[in-house]
Amino acid sequence: MKNNNQQSNKTTRTSPPLKGGIEGWLEDENLEKTPASAGVTVSGHSCAKVNQSVIERETTWVEDRNLADKKKPLQNSKNTSRCASTKDNDGSSSALQCATTDKKEIVIKVKNASKIFRIPHKKIDSLRSMFVNMGKGISTYEEFNALKNVSFEVKKGEFFGIIGKNGSGKSTLLKILAGVYSQDEGEVEINGLISPFLELGIGFNPELSGRDNIYLNATVLGLTEKEIDEKFDDIVKFAELEKFIDQQLKNYSSGMSVRLAFSVSIHANRDILLMDEVLAVGDSNFQKKCIDIFEGYSDTNRTVILVTHDIAAVRKYCDRAMLLHNGQMIKIGEVNDVCDEYVMKNMSAQARAELEETERMKEKEKKRERRIEKEQRNKKKIKEKNKITDIRIFDKEGNDLTILTKGDSFLVYVYVSVQKIVADLHVAIQIFDKSTNQMICDNNTARNKFDCDWKIGENVFVLLFNNSMFNQGEIYFKAFLYFEDSRGIIEKFCGEKEELKIIKVKQQEGYGGGIMCIEHKWSKID
Amino acid sequence: MFKELKKHENYKELIWVLAKTDFKLRYQGSVLGYIWAILSPLLLFLVLNFVFTSIFAQAAGRGGPNHYSLQLLVALMLFGFFSEGTTSAMNSLNSKQQLVTKIYIPRWTIIVASTINASMIYIANLLVIIAFFAWYHFLPSFFSFVLFLFFSAVMYIIIVSFGLITAPLILRFKDIGMIWAALLSMLFYATPIFYPLTMLPEWSHKWILLNPVAFIIHFTKESMFEGHYADPIQYALFLSIVAAGFLFSIWVYKKAEPKIAEYL
């Protein structure tokens, strides 16, 4: 590869070197002779620094190339055509591999790029005012830091979105990528040919015919005359302007000239596309057409960079995105994350507060749900672990009571098996009339302020009823456990099955119907 | 696709298309079209010729300039080339702002393209000069004609140098345009165009000849019509001034280039 004919094709965007003189500079013989100009390096102030980095980079590519040569002999010709060669300081030139074949190559590499605009307090736009100001001796200006230390990389074939508010520096960044501005600090490296869509129809002139404008615009976009000749018919056809191509552009409708401009732009066929809000112009139909084409571009391994604040478009089409805010890169990575961040950043304070409020409510709700769920589990556990095992009714003598007579006293025993002690667990004993299922009396430990004093194992509660007033029929006893949960809901349970105890009541002499016999006495008032 | 990659540096086409556009735009509206480009310096020539041949009529007999009309014509064409070229080169970036702010193309191509137009007019004017030479039955010596062509080329370099300096500068200082217009008319009189240098006092010659434009015009006339050439030291000085100016212009351009878009 030590071949002196192969000259440097690494072009820097600063103007060509002085030593070339008129011949080397004004005429582009050198450039014509060179092989592919795959790499374009945009340098800041110092050329030397960038060249240095180029050399370093290419040195590392030597190994890649050797590998690639062995691995993929077929692709070799392709790779060499894109390969950058550079002259070393001692004059020997070496051609080196510039693209790895296996992994996706990085086409745009921005490292710590910063851009500062100086905005003078008083604009000096003439020599006269400059002299006047020099007389005064001061010229003050403000520095506006449009970009601060932005670094990112874009790989080949990516659809990369750059979003941010107005004035966040995204257009400045795009212009730096396009080479219109040069960065004040940092490095920008671009491997490939750029087609900036900063504006459609750059160079279009209304006085010229459509034909002339195609040549003008396409040349500005970097096509050679021969290429334009070849593509001319396609361009016209795509724009659907066959009939009007020799008319002056000023006679075109705005739709026609946009179509023409767009047609030229997509036929320029470069491998990196920079788009700045282009999608904002034109009707929705046109926007869709743009997007469809650009999407196709990323399929053909071309890189698209979209600068916009149309979040929907970014979400829909971009593979990766970056958020700029006040010239700083806030976030880079997965599209949805970046977009969400942007939406947050971009909202008004009130909207943000509202969103945060809903967010908080949601969180609260979730917490509550979690708590309830936990409580439910807890409840279930309580119900499983604690249960009433038996109810028994005894008379005063301690015999099982089966028939109740008026005036008797009786005891209700409730047996509770406890495995998990719960502070608020209470016992209730209710008495029902069997024929009507009407509750006659309801007693529980909570209301009677009886301390249950739970212990693990069997707990036996005894409730004494004095002086029974039942008259006839059958009554039954129901016992259950209950506790109140955090929402104030009373949870009743008793055990595996509801324990009921039925007892007959002996019919009393001298009383009529009704289930109760309440002490009574007749009298008459004269 | 890789073939396309090779060709993206289309400087030649760019310059050519930009120049063509300029040319079409400039003469499109006028009735006489492209003819006007040649006609306007010719009309100036006719007036000046009428006035000054009357003045120099007697002088011509007594060792005054030979073929005064032809001398005037050649000088006018050269100066016209200079003023036309410098003015359009100076305004080139300003008038093509879109090409500077919306896309990157090497900015010097815009400057050079704007000088192509003046060059084309100049070449057309050469035909007029040849026609006049035939009319007056005048045949310059071969060597003086070659020198004339060489001078024309140097003039072009001067124009480009001037453009490289002023085109970025006028974006910052808008009044350079007016200043240059005033300077041009001063230069018109300070250059031996319609008078022979010999008519000025002796001491002023070397100062006037330091101006490369005056040098070119003076020695074109001298070599063609009087058979008198500058001595090597004068040539060396002249060429080094032009070369220094050219290098200086590239230096200025390179310094200004990264900031050009911001000036707009």
Chai-1 contact restraints between the chains, C-beta under 6 A:
chainA,res_idxA,chainB,res_idxB,connection_type,confidence,min_distance_angstrom,max_distance_angstrom,comment,restraint_id
A,S15,B,K254,contact,1.0,0.0,6.0,A-B,restraint_1
A,S15,B,E257,contact,1.0,0.0,6.0,A-B,restraint_2
A,L18,B,I250,contact,1.0,0.0,6.0,A-B,restraint_3
A,D28,B,Y11,contact,1.0,0.0,6.0,A-B,restraint_4
A,L31,B,E9,contact,1.0,0.0,6.0,A-B,restraint_5
A,A36,B,L5,contact,1.0,0.0,6.0,A-B,restraint_6
A,A36,B,K6,contact,1.0,0.0,6.0,A-B,restraint_7
A,S37,B,E9,contact,1.0,0.0,6.0,A-B,restraint_8
A,K78,B,F2,contact,1.0,0.0,6.0,A-B,restraint_9
A,S81,B,F2,contact,1.0,0.0,6.0,A-B,restraint_10
A,R82,B,F2,contact,1.0,0.0,6.0,A-B,restraint_11
A,D125,B,K174,contact,1.0,0.0,6.0,A-B,restraint_12
A,S126,B,F173,contact,1.0,0.0,6.0,A-B,restraint_13
A,S126,B,K174,contact,1.0,0.0,6.0,A-B,restraint_14
A,S126,B,D175,contact,1.0,0.0,6.0,A-B,restraint_15
A,L127,B,F173,contact,1.0,0.0,6.0,A-B,restraint_16
A,L127,B,D175,contact,1.0,0.0,6.0,A-B,restraint_17
A,R128,B,D175,contact,1.0,0.0,6.0,A-B,restraint_18
A,A178,B,Y104,contact,1.0,0.0,6.0,A-B,restraint_19
A,G179,B,Y104,contact,1.0,0.0,6.0,A-B,restraint_20
A,V180,B,Y104,contact,1.0,0.0,6.0,A-B,restraint_21
A,V180,B,A261,contact,1.0,0.0,6.0,A-B,restraint_22
A,Y181,B,A261,contact,1.0,0.0,6.0,A-B,restraint_23
A,S182,B,P258,contact,1.0,0.0,6.0,A-B,restraint_24
A,L193,B,H8,contact,1.0,0.0,6.0,A-B,restraint_25
A,P196,B,I103,contact,1.0,0.0,6.0,A-B,restraint_26
A,L198,B,K102,contact,1.0,0.0,6.0,A-B,restraint_27
A,E199,B,K102,contact,1.0,0.0,6.0,A-B,restraint_28
A,I202,B,Q98,contact,1.0,0.0,6.0,A-B,restraint_29
A,I202,B,K102,contact,1.0,0.0,6.0,A-B,restraint_30
A,I202,B,I103,contact,1.0,0.0,6.0,A-B,restraint_31
A,G203,B,L99,contact,1.0,0.0,6.0,A-B,restraint_32
A,E207,B,L25,contact,1.0,0.0,6.0,A-B,restraint_33
A,Y215,B,V17,contact,1.0,0.0,6.0,A-B,restraint_34
A,L216,B,V17,contact,1.0,0.0,6.0,A-B,restraint_35
A,L216,B,T21,contact,1.0,0.0,6.0,A-B,restraint_36
A,T219,B,E13,contact,1.0,0.0,6.0,A-B,restraint_37
A,T219,B,L14,contact,1.0,0.0,6.0,A-B,restraint_38
A,T219,B,V17,contact,1.0,0.0,6.0,A-B,restraint_39
A,G222,B,H8,contact,1.0,0.0,6.0,A-B,restraint_40
A,G222,B,N10,contact,1.0,0.0,6.0,A-B,restraint_41
A,T224,B,K7,contact,1.0,0.0,6.0,A-B,restraint_42
A,T224,B,N10,contact,1.0,0.0,6.0,A-B,restraint_43
A,T224,B,E13,contact,1.0,0.0,6.0,A-B,restraint_44
A,E225,B,E13,contact,1.0,0.0,6.0,A-B,restraint_45
